[in-house]
Amino acid sequence: MSGRQGGKAKPLKNPKKKQQDFDEDDLAFKEKQKADAAARKALAEKAKGKGPLVSGGIKKSGKK
């Protein structure tokens, strides 16, 4: 038996990612996405303590 056969296998290395070239449109789009995500997160934090947005529909009274 070889020394490594029963042990944990060595993980394969991932190839290095290439640096991408972005033009002005791509950079503007990414900035817009970041701004939208930040606004959405802020809105979620603001609405967090207010309870559910949708009510349960028709409310039934306890009377029969």
JOMO-V670930 format. One record per residue. N is the residue number from 1. RES is the residue in one letter. OMEGA is omega in whole degrees, -180 to 180 (none if undefined). Layout:
[[N | RES | OMEGA] [N | RES | OMEGA]]
This chain:
[[1 | M | 177] [2 | S | -175] [3 | G | -175] [4 | R | -170] [5 | Q | -177] [6 | G | -175] [7 | G | -180] [8 | K | -179] [9 | A | 179] [10 | K | -178] [11 | P | 178] [12 | L | 179] [13 | K | 175] [14 | N | 177] [15 | P | -179] [16 | K | 180] [17 | K | 179] [18 | K | 176] [19 | Q | -177] [20 | Q | 176] [21 | D | -179] [22 | F | 173] [23 | D | -174] [24 | E | -180] [25 | D | 180] [26 | D | -180] [27 | L | 179] [28 | A | 180] [29 | F | 179] [30 | K | 178] [31 | E | 179] [32 | K | 178] [33 | Q | 179] [34 | K | -180] [35 | A | 178] [36 | D | 180] [37 | A | 179] [38 | A | 179] [39 | A | 179] [40 | R | 180] [41 | K | 179] [42 | A | 179] [43 | L | 178] [44 | A | 178] [45 | E | -180] [46 | K | -177] [47 | A | -174] [48 | K | -174] [49 | G | -174] [50 | K | 180] [51 | G | -177] [52 | P | -180] [53 | L | -176] [54 | V | 177] [55 | S | -173] [56 | G | 179] [57 | G | -179] [58 | I | 179] [59 | K | 180] [60 | K | 176] [61 | S | -179] [62 | G | -178] [63 | K | 179] [64 | K | none]]
